[in-house]
Every structure is written in structure tokens, then in C-alpha cells.
């Protein structure tokens, strides 16, 4: 049941994202998506599993649901945030950042309520710190990549506002 809920949410958001006008270049979107997957799914999930901070149980569907959330839903929400706040002043970007973090933590704990996984040695404060650091890393790696694209004359933009 949890897989179908998160799959439906992901498909609806993905269709909405694809059909809206974007300010980010396609290369930026792909770079950010891969960076988020590398940091969050590949590194943090494996670290948390090895430290036994959360547990999947015996159902393999739970892992696939978590993979769907971490590979599709979280990157989609983060990229959408960066796309929508691209032309916003830094103070307004800072205003929307806690809202995004609350949404991401809410999705994570909604998965916990649906028993996709169970937090064992994890506190909610860790989630807020985790998402803040992920967003910080993604933001600065994106600025670095955007400068490379600008030097290569792929995109023509002014420098983005930093978080």
C-alpha cells in the first residue's frame, strides 16, 4: 500500500514538474539530481543502514518504496525548490528553506508511519540537520557546476543567489 501511495505522489509531482516552465538548464537539473542521489541515497542510506539507525524488516517492497522516495521524490522536490527560487532574493530563499526542510522531513516520517522503514536510533533533529547539510552541499556544488557551464558558454546567466 505504501508503494502505491508514494508511486502516485511521485508520478503526479513528476508530471507537474515536467509540464511547468523551468528556469534551470537541463544539464543543471541532471547534475543536481545525480548529486542528490549520490549524497542522500548512496552515501547516507548505506551509512544509516550500517549504523542500524533504521530497519526495513523482512519485506523487500519496503526497500523499493524507500528507493523510490529517495531516488525520485526527494530529488524532485529539491530541484523544484531550486528552480522556483532561482530568481528570488537570498532573504526570500532563506524564508522558503525551512518550509522545504519541513516537507522533506514530513515525507520521511510519513514513510515511517506507513511502516516503509522504522527509525531505531534516529532522532528527528538528525533529519533536520541531514536535510540542511544536503541542501547546502547541493547548492554549492550546483553553483560550481553553473560556473563551469557559463565558462563553457552553455548557459548565459548572472550568478545565482547563494543560500
FENPE-V685411 format. One record per residue. N is the residue number from 1. SS is DSSP state (h for helix, s for strand, l for the rest). OMEGA is omega in degrees with one decimal (none if undefined). D_CENTER is the distance of its C-alpha to the mean C-alpha in Angstrom with 1 decimal. Layout:
N;SS;OMEGA;D_CENTER
N;SS;OMEGA;D_CENTER
//
This chain:
1;l;-179.5;22.7
2;h;179.6;19.2
3;h;-178.9;18.2
4;h;177.6;19.9
5;h;-178.2;18.2
6;h;176.1;14.6
7;h;178.7;15.8
8;h;178.3;17.4
9;h;-179.0;14.5
10;h;-179.3;12.4
11;h;179.0;15.5
12;h;179.1;16.3
13;h;179.4;13.0
14;h;177.2;13.2
15;h;177.5;16.8
16;h;-179.9;16.3
17;h;-176.7;13.9
18;h;-175.4;16.3
19;h;178.8;19.3
20;l;178.3;18.4
21;l;-177.3;19.6
22;l;176.5;17.1
23;l;179.2;17.9
24;l;174.2;15.8
25;l;-179.3;17.7
26;h;178.2;16.8
27;h;178.0;16.8
28;h;179.1;14.3
29;h;-179.9;11.9
30;h;179.0;12.7
31;h;-179.7;12.5
32;h;179.3;9.1
33;h;-179.3;7.9
34;h;179.2;10.3
35;h;179.4;9.5
36;h;178.7;5.9
37;h;-179.7;7.9
38;h;-177.4;10.7
39;h;-169.6;9.6
40;h;-174.5;7.7
41;h;-174.8;9.7
42;h;-174.8;12.8
43;h;-173.4;13.5
44;h;178.5;12.4
45;h;-179.9;13.1
46;h;178.0;16.4
47;h;-179.5;17.3
48;h;177.2;16.8
49;h;180.0;18.8
50;h;177.5;21.5
51;l;179.1;21.9
52;l;178.7;22.1
53;l;169.6;19.7
54;s;-170.7;18.9
55;s;178.5;21.0
56;l;-172.7;20.7
57;l;-176.3;24.4
58;l;-175.0;26.3
59;l;-179.5;24.7
60;h;177.5;22.9
61;h;178.7;21.2
62;h;178.1;19.1
63;h;-179.4;17.6
64;h;175.9;17.0
65;h;178.1;15.4
66;h;177.6;13.0
67;h;176.9;12.4
68;h;-179.3;11.8
69;h;-173.7;9.2
70;h;-179.0;7.3
71;h;-176.4;8.3
72;h;-171.1;8.2
73;h;-179.4;7.0
74;h;177.7;3.5
75;h;179.4;3.4
76;h;179.0;6.2
77;h;-179.2;5.7
78;h;179.3;4.3
79;h;177.1;7.0
80;h;176.7;9.2
81;h;-179.3;9.3
82;h;178.4;10.3
83;h;-177.7;12.7
84;h;-178.8;14.2
85;l;-177.3;14.8
86;l;-176.6;16.2
87;l;-178.7;19.7
88;l;176.8;19.5
89;l;-176.5;21.4
90;h;-179.2;19.7
91;h;176.5;21.1
92;h;176.7;19.5
93;h;176.4;16.1
94;h;179.4;16.6
95;h;-178.7;17.7
96;h;-178.3;14.5
97;h;177.6;12.3
98;h;178.0;13.6
99;h;177.2;13.2
100;h;180.0;9.4
101;h;176.6;9.5
102;h;178.2;12.1
103;h;-179.0;10.4
104;h;177.5;7.5
105;h;177.9;10.6
106;h;177.2;12.6
107;h;179.5;10.8
108;h;-178.8;11.0
109;h;171.2;14.6
110;h;174.9;15.5
111;h;176.8;14.9
112;h;178.0;17.2
113;h;178.5;19.7
114;l;176.2;19.9
115;l;172.4;20.6
116;l;172.2;18.0
117;l;-177.7;18.2
118;s;175.2;20.0
119;s;179.7;19.2
120;l;179.3;22.4
121;l;-175.5;22.3
122;l;176.3;19.1
123;l;-177.3;19.3
124;h;177.3;17.1
125;h;176.8;17.4
126;h;-179.7;15.7
127;h;178.8;12.4
128;h;178.0;12.8
129;h;179.9;13.7
130;h;-177.3;11.0
131;h;177.5;8.2
132;h;179.9;10.7
133;h;177.3;11.4
134;h;179.7;8.0
135;h;176.7;7.8
136;h;178.6;11.5
137;h;-179.6;11.4
138;h;-178.9;9.1
139;h;-176.9;11.4
140;h;174.5;14.5
141;h;176.7;14.0
142;h;178.4;13.3
143;h;177.1;16.5
144;h;-179.5;18.3
145;h;179.3;17.5
146;h;176.0;18.5
147;h;176.6;21.7
148;h;179.0;22.5
149;h;178.8;22.1
150;h;178.3;24.3
151;h;178.7;26.9
152;l;178.1;27.0
153;l;176.2;27.6
154;l;177.9;24.9
155;l;179.2;23.6
156;l;-178.4;25.7
157;l;170.9;24.0
158;l;-179.9;24.5
159;l;-178.4;22.3
160;l;174.4;19.1
161;l;178.9;19.0
162;l;177.1;17.5
163;l;none;15.6
//
